[in-house]
Amino acid sequence: MVSIKDLEKAGLLLPRDQWGRKDIHSGVNRVGLMASWILAAISSVLMYVGNGQSLTWIGVGGMAVFLAWFTYLSIHAIHVRNRASAHVEGSIPAHDADAGGAAEEAVSDQ
């Protein structure tokens, strides 16, 4: 079982002195998130109405797109948050914050 101390060490919790004092915001693109959930709802209706016919498979495809899109949005928001906190803390230089920075340096060195 994971303890609160483990979660604090992993950086998943705010420091105790900030508990209940800050408004919690998500870094996820809200427009993209709402659009993905609308796609999921439409896909679910299509699967139900399709009754095993072609609309069902269109709904299944829409649901697969929803899952991929939702996963992308979530992972992207985590990367943006981690990049911002790393720059604030100064633990990662700006040019090494993304994988592209290392590739650009390798090309420029040649």
PyMOL commands that set and color helices and strands:
alter all, ss='L'
color gray80, all
select helices_A, chain A and resi 4-9+16-18+30-50+54-89+94-96+99-109
alter helices_A, ss='H'
color red, helices_A
deselect
rebuild
show_as cartoon
